[in-house]
Amino acid sequence: MPKPQRAACDNPEGYDGLLETRIEVVEVHGEWSVHVVEEDEERIYAFVLESFALAFAEGQRMRLKLADIVRP
């Protein structure tokens, strides 16, 4: 059974219970997804076009007042 994200930390003593707020744009098998990590929750949005994914990610970045978007 998969562990929830909050339990997936290798160092629980240094873990404060919240995941780092971030926006990620990832391409997998020709589909683009935007991962919004905020307040210990991850939401994933799927897009067919990269331009739509990037526009959505930019809007989320502005909403969350983040410096950049992560593209692993």
C-alpha positions as CSV (number, residue, x, y, z in Angstrom):
1,M,0.0,0.0,0.0
2,P,1.5,3.4,-1.0
3,K,2.4,5.8,1.8
4,P,0.7,9.2,1.9
5,Q,3.0,12.1,1.0
6,R,3.2,13.3,4.6
7,A,4.7,9.9,5.6
8,A,7.2,9.6,2.7
9,C,9.9,11.6,4.4
10,D,13.3,9.9,5.1
11,N,14.0,12.2,8.1
12,P,10.8,12.6,10.2
13,E,12.7,14.5,12.9
14,G,13.5,17.3,10.5
15,Y,10.0,17.2,8.9
16,D,7.6,20.0,9.9
17,G,4.5,18.4,8.5
18,L,4.2,20.6,5.4
19,L,5.5,20.0,1.9
20,E,7.3,22.8,0.1
21,T,4.9,24.9,-1.9
22,R,5.8,24.6,-5.6
23,I,4.5,24.4,-9.2
24,E,5.9,21.7,-11.5
25,V,5.3,21.2,-15.2
26,V,6.0,17.7,-16.5
27,E,5.6,16.0,-19.9
28,V,4.8,12.3,-19.9
29,H,3.9,10.4,-23.1
30,G,2.9,13.5,-25.0
31,E,0.6,14.9,-22.3
32,W,1.5,17.8,-20.1
33,S,0.7,17.9,-16.4
34,V,0.9,20.7,-13.8
35,H,1.5,19.7,-10.2
36,V,0.4,22.2,-7.7
37,V,1.8,21.5,-4.2
38,E,0.3,23.7,-1.6
39,E,-0.3,23.3,2.1
40,D,0.6,19.6,2.3
41,E,-1.7,18.8,-0.7
42,E,-0.8,18.0,-4.3
43,R,-3.2,18.6,-7.2
44,I,-2.5,17.5,-10.7
45,Y,-4.0,19.0,-13.8
46,A,-3.5,17.4,-17.3
47,F,-3.2,19.3,-20.6
48,V,-2.8,18.2,-24.2
49,L,-0.9,21.4,-25.2
50,E,2.2,22.6,-23.6
51,S,1.2,26.2,-24.0
52,F,-2.0,25.6,-22.0
53,A,-0.1,23.9,-19.3
54,L,2.5,26.7,-19.1
55,A,-0.2,29.4,-19.0
56,F,-2.1,27.6,-16.2
57,A,1.2,27.1,-14.3
58,E,2.0,30.8,-14.6
59,G,-1.4,31.7,-13.2
60,Q,-0.9,29.4,-10.3
61,R,2.7,30.8,-9.7
62,M,1.3,34.3,-9.6
63,R,-1.5,33.2,-7.2
64,L,0.9,31.6,-4.9
65,K,3.5,34.4,-5.2
66,L,6.3,32.0,-6.2
67,A,9.5,33.0,-7.9
68,D,9.6,30.3,-10.5
69,I,8.0,27.1,-12.0
70,V,9.9,23.8,-11.6
71,R,10.5,21.8,-14.8
72,P,12.2,18.6,-13.8
